Amino acid sequence: MKHAHIRLVALLATLSIVAATARAGEAKPSAQHEWEYGKEHGPAHWGDLDPEFAPCKVGQRQSPIDIRETVKAELPPIEFDYHPSPLRIVDNGHTIMASYASGSSIKVGADRYELKQLHFHRPSENWVRGKRYAMEAHLVHADASGRLAVVALLLETGRENALVRELWNDIPREKGKENRNRVLQGMVLERTRELAATQDATILSMATLAETRDPETGRHLRRTQGYVRALALELRDHPRFCDQLDDHTIELLFKSAPLHDIGKVGVPDRILRKPARLTPEEYEDMKKHTLYGYEAIVATEALLAEAGAASVATSFLRFAREVARSHHEKWDGSGYPDGLRGDAIPLSARLMAVADVYDAVTSKRVYKPGFTHAETTAEIMNGRGSYFDADVVDAFRARGDEFMKIARSHAE
């Protein structure tokens, strides 16, 4: 079966059968009945629950709606906020239903409805000007009080739709059963997301240890995160970097960026909190934060490897390790702590070098004012090919407006 080509999207804020239930209840409170998708109040019996439900007997299972006319009206827009979710797919004997995890919703005016499940009917339950479609999908939402909002998609035969094909392949082979493989996959996906969220929270918590001891960093971590991602996205199609910057790598670079200054935890307060420029001796001590951070992350990698989580150690923490140690290296070899030159400097550190300098120069300090974007751009351009990778500087110039937006959104 090949299904695609969405021809109509109709919002039914409440199903017609629900409205009918309400009207019947007002007329004859004692005769009001609950309808459901199973047992004695299931679809096969809806037409007998109440005289006003008689149209339910006309269709195969539910009351059909034939949309023959349209009326102009000022309706609130529908805002969709959908996210990937593990699915629990069940053939309940009436339809193929895929239950959705929490987190996706639509907003109609001021009302928000959470996506609960989607299911399919073949052929469509409803018509448009007398035409019935090959398939109909219902995306069922509910608000906190239980009110329903259903988005109906009428599908006709055409080019294969990958999503529908995937769902069709996962249909249980027996009615009343669920696809256990899909359930297990969903559980794994949900657990993976939980671990990822925990990892993100742990990263920021660790990075904040350094931030709280340095009163002038403020929202430095958030800003540099955004700058690094902007640079990586600009460079992802560049011939020098396209093999290194896929979606997964860019996400890891973004997540690891806050750990670039984690080594400041090991710098004495008299240096870290000094409200003036550092002396040459103090500056040498400050430079050691690159090694402190690197050593802490290497130790963490070793612990993860011992615990059997080597894949985490060899992916995410690799970038954190590189950035912590090498974000003060310079293209011409005059940086620290290792005096690396050119491409010997990890790409992750080259991105952070520009991001870190931009944030340091534009930020106000007790011993200096904050520079404007134009002034900071001129400073970075002066270091193109000497302090910084020229291509990374060019990416910075191309994303200048985005840098300014990030700076404003995370201003002190």
C-alpha positions in Angstrom: 0.0 0.0 0.0 1.3 3.4 -0.9 -0.2 6.4 0.9 0.8 10.0 0.8 -0.4 13.3 -0.5 -2.2 15.1 2.3 -5.3 16.7 0.8 -7.0 18.1 3.8 -6.2 19.0 7.4 -9.3 19.7 9.5 -9.4 20.5 13.1 -12.3 19.0 15.0 -12.0 20.7 18.4 -14.5 18.2 19.7 -15.7 15.1 17.8 -19.2 15.3 16.5 -20.1 12.3 18.6 -18.9 14.2 21.7 -21.1 17.1 20.8 -24.0 14.8 20.3 -23.4 13.2 23.7 -23.5 16.7 25.3 -26.8 17.6 23.5 -28.4 14.3 24.4 -27.3 14.8 28.0 -29.0 18.2 28.2 -32.3 16.9 26.8 -32.5 13.6 28.8 -29.9 13.6 31.6 -31.1 10.2 32.8 -30.5 8.6 29.4 -26.9 9.9 28.9 -24.4 7.1 28.2 -20.6 7.0 27.9 -19.2 5.9 24.6 -15.8 4.2 24.2 -13.8 2.1 21.8 -14.6 -1.3 23.3 -17.0 -3.6 25.0 -20.8 -2.8 25.2 -20.2 0.9 24.5 -17.9 0.4 21.6 -18.3 1.5 18.0 -20.5 -1.3 17.0 -23.1 -0.1 19.5 -22.8 3.6 19.3 -26.0 3.9 17.3 -28.0 2.2 20.0 -26.7 4.3 23.0 -29.1 7.2 22.3 -31.6 8.1 19.6 -29.4 11.1 18.6 -26.6 8.7 17.9 -28.6 6.9 15.2 -26.3 8.3 12.4 -23.6 6.1 13.8 -25.4 3.1 12.2 -25.0 4.6 8.7 -21.2 4.2 8.5 -19.2 1.1 8.9 -18.1 2.0 12.4 -18.5 5.7 13.2 -20.7 8.5 12.1 -19.4 9.8 8.8 -19.1 13.5 8.1 -19.5 14.8 4.5 -17.9 18.2 4.2 -19.9 19.9 1.4 -19.6 23.6 2.2 -17.0 25.9 3.7 -17.8 29.1 5.7 -15.4 31.9 6.2 -14.7 32.6 9.8 -12.0 34.2 12.0 -10.6 31.1 13.7 -7.5 31.0 16.0 -4.4 29.6 14.3 -3.2 26.1 15.1 0.4 26.0 16.4 2.1 22.6 16.2 4.8 21.7 18.6 5.6 18.0 17.8 8.7 16.1 18.8 10.0 12.6 18.1 8.5 9.9 20.3 8.6 6.2 21.0 5.4 4.7 19.7 3.3 1.9 21.2 1.4 0.4 18.3 -1.8 -1.7 18.9 -4.4 -3.2 16.6 -7.4 -2.9 18.8 -9.7 -4.5 16.3 -11.3 -1.2 15.3 -8.2 0.7 14.1 -4.4 0.7 14.2 -3.5 3.0 17.1 -0.1 4.4 17.9 0.1 5.9 21.4 2.5 8.9 21.7 4.7 9.8 24.6 4.2 13.1 26.4 5.8 16.3 25.2 4.1 17.0 21.9 1.1 19.3 21.6 -0.9 21.8 19.6 -2.1 25.2 20.7 -5.4 26.6 19.5 -5.7 30.2 20.6 -4.9 30.2 24.3 -5.7 26.5 24.7 -3.0 23.8 24.6 -3.8 20.1 23.8 -1.3 17.3 24.3 -0.9 14.7 21.6 -2.1 11.4 23.0 -2.3 9.0 20.0 -2.7 8.7 16.3 -4.7 6.1 14.5 -5.7 5.2 11.0 -8.9 4.2 9.2 -9.1 2.6 5.7 -11.0 3.9 3.8 -11.6 7.3 5.3 -14.5 7.7 7.7 -15.3 11.1 6.3 -16.0 12.6 2.9 -15.4 15.9 1.1 -18.2 16.7 -1.3 -19.1 13.1 -1.5 -15.6 11.8 -2.1 -14.1 9.2 0.2 -10.4 8.9 0.6 -8.1 5.9 0.7 -7.1 6.4 4.3 -7.7 8.8 7.1 -5.4 9.5 10.1 -6.6 11.0 13.3 -4.1 12.8 15.6 -5.9 12.9 19.0 -5.1 15.5 21.5 -6.5 16.4 24.9 -6.2 19.3 27.3 -5.8 19.1 31.1 -9.6 18.8 31.6 -9.9 16.0 29.0 -11.4 18.0 26.2 -10.4 16.6 22.8 -8.9 18.2 19.8 -8.5 16.0 16.8 -6.5 16.8 13.6 -7.8 14.7 10.7 -5.7 14.0 7.7 -7.3 12.6 4.6 -4.9 10.6 2.5 -5.2 9.4 -1.1 -3.1 6.9 -3.0 0.1 8.3 -4.5 3.9 8.3 -3.8 5.0 6.2 -0.9 5.2 8.0 2.4 8.1 6.7 4.6 6.4 7.4 7.9 3.2 5.6 6.9 5.3 2.7 5.6 7.2 2.4 8.8 4.0 2.4 10.9 2.5 -0.2 8.5 5.5 -2.5 8.9 5.1 -2.3 12.7 1.4 -3.3 12.7 0.8 -6.2 15.1 -0.1 -9.4 13.3 -3.0 -10.2 15.7 -5.9 -8.0 16.7 -5.8 -6.9 20.2 -2.1 -7.3 20.4 0.7 -4.7 20.4 4.0 -4.8 18.6 6.5 -5.8 21.4 9.5 -5.0 19.3 8.3 -1.4 18.8 7.5 -1.1 22.5 11.0 -2.2 23.4 12.5 0.2 20.9 10.4 2.9 22.4 11.6 2.1 25.9 15.2 2.2 24.8 14.7 5.5 23.0 13.0 7.0 26.0 15.8 5.8 28.3 18.4 7.2 25.9 16.7 10.6 26.0 16.6 10.5 29.8 20.3 9.7 29.9 21.0 12.5 27.4 19.1 15.0 29.5 20.9 13.9 32.6 24.2 14.3 30.8 23.4 17.8 29.7 22.4 18.8 33.3 25.6 17.2 34.6 27.7 19.1 32.1 26.2 22.5 33.0 26.5 21.7 36.7 30.2 20.9 36.4 30.8 23.9 34.3 29.0 26.1 36.8 31.5 25.2 39.4 34.1 27.2 37.6 31.6 29.9 36.7 30.5 30.5 40.3 34.1 31.0 41.4 34.8 33.5 38.7 32.4 36.5 39.3 33.0 37.9 35.8 32.0 35.0 33.6 28.2 35.4 34.1 26.5 33.8 31.1 29.8 33.3 29.3 29.1 29.5 29.1 25.8 29.9 27.3 27.2 32.5 24.9 30.3 30.5 23.9 28.1 27.4 23.4 26.0 29.3 20.9 29.0 30.8 19.2 30.7 27.4 18.7 27.6 26.0 17.2 27.1 28.9 14.9 30.7 28.6 13.6 30.4 24.8 13.1 27.1 25.2 11.2 28.8 27.8 8.9 31.8 25.5 8.3 29.9 22.2 7.8 29.9 22.5 4.0 33.5 23.8 3.7 35.8 21.4 1.9 38.3 21.4 4.8 35.7 20.6 7.4 32.7 18.8 5.8 34.1 15.4 6.8 34.4 16.4 10.4 31.2 18.4 11.0 28.1 16.2 10.7 25.0 16.8 12.8 26.1 14.5 15.6 29.5 16.1 15.9 28.1 19.6 16.0 25.8 18.5 18.8 28.7 17.1 20.8 30.7 20.3 20.2 27.8 22.3 21.5 27.4 20.2 24.6 31.1 20.0 25.4 31.7 23.7 25.0 30.8 24.7 28.6 33.6 22.5 29.9 36.3 24.6 28.3 37.1 26.5 31.5 36.3 23.7 34.0 40.0 23.8 35.0 39.5 27.2 36.7 38.2 25.2 39.7 41.9 24.5 40.4 43.0 28.2 40.2 43.5 30.0 43.5 40.8 32.5 44.4 43.3 35.3 44.9 44.0 35.0 41.1 40.6 34.0 39.9 38.8 36.8 41.8 41.4 39.5 41.4 39.6 42.7 40.4 42.5 44.0 38.3 44.9 42.8 35.6 47.1 39.8 36.6 50.8 40.1 37.1 53.0 38.0 34.8 53.5 35.4 37.6 49.7 35.2 38.3 49.0 34.9 34.6 51.3 31.9 34.4 49.3 30.3 37.2 46.0 31.2 35.4 47.2 29.5 32.3 47.4 26.2 34.2 43.6 26.0 34.1 43.9 24.4 30.7 45.9 21.5 32.1 43.7 21.2 35.2 40.6 20.8 33.1 42.3 18.4 30.7 43.5 16.1 33.5 40.1 16.1 35.2 38.4 15.0 32.0 41.0 12.4 31.2 40.4 11.0 34.7 36.6 10.9 34.0 37.2 9.1 30.8 39.2 6.4 32.6 36.4 5.9 35.2 33.8 5.6 32.4 35.9 3.1 30.6 36.3 1.0 33.7 32.5 1.1 34.2 32.0 -0.2 30.6 30.9 3.2 29.2 33.9 3.6 26.8 31.7 4.8 24.0 30.8 7.9 26.0 34.4 8.4 26.8 35.6 8.2 23.2 32.9 10.5 21.8 31.6 13.3 23.9 34.4 13.7 26.4 37.0 13.6 23.5 35.8 17.0 22.4 35.6 18.3 26.0 39.2 17.2 26.6 40.4 18.9 23.4 38.6 22.1 24.1 39.7 22.3 27.8 43.4 21.8 26.9 43.8 23.6 23.6 41.3 26.6 23.4 44.2 29.0 24.1 46.5 27.6 21.3 47.2 30.0 18.4 47.5 29.3 14.7 51.1 30.5 14.6 52.2 28.3 17.5 52.5 31.1 20.1 49.6 29.9 22.3 49.6 27.6 25.3 49.9 25.1 26.9 51.6 23.1 24.2 52.5 25.7 21.5 50.5 23.8 18.8 50.5 25.2 15.3 48.0 25.1 12.4 46.0 22.0 11.9 47.7 20.3 14.8 45.3 22.3 17.0 42.0 20.3 17.2 39.2 21.8 15.3 37.0 21.9 18.4 39.6 24.1 20.1 40.0 26.4 17.0 36.3 27.1 17.1 36.4 27.8 20.8 39.4 30.1 20.4 37.3 32.5 18.3 34.2 32.1 20.4 36.1 32.7 23.7 38.0 35.7 22.4 34.8 37.3 21.0 33.1 36.9 24.3 36.0 38.1 26.4 36.5 41.3 24.2 32.8 42.2 24.1 32.3 41.6 27.8 32.7 44.4 30.4 35.3 43.7 33.1 36.3 45.7 36.2 39.6 46.6 34.4 38.1 47.4 30.9 34.9 48.3 29.1 33.2 45.9 26.7 34.0 46.5 23.0 31.4 46.8 20.3 30.8 44.0 17.8 32.5 46.1 15.1 35.5 46.7 17.3 35.7 43.1 18.3 35.4 42.0 14.7 38.4 44.2 13.8 40.4 42.6 16.6 39.6 39.1 15.4 40.4 40.0 11.8 43.8 41.2 12.9 44.5 37.7 14.2 43.3 36.0 11.0 46.0 33.5 10.0 48.2 34.3 13.0 46.2 33.7 16.1 43.2 32.1 14.5 42.4 29.7 11.6 41.6 32.0 8.7 38.6 29.9 7.6 37.1 30.0 11.1 37.5 33.8 11.1 35.7 33.9 7.8 32.9 31.8 9.3 32.7 34.2 12.2 32.3 37.2 9.8 29.6 35.3 7.9 27.7 34.7 11.2 28.3 38.1 12.7 24.6 38.9 13.0 24.0 35.6 14.8 26.8 36.3 17.2 25.2 39.6 18.1 21.9 38.0 18.6 23.4 35.3 20.9 25.2 38.0 22.9 21.9 40.0 23.4 19.9 36.9 24.4 22.4 35.9 27.1 23.5 39.4 28.2 24.7 39.9 31.8 
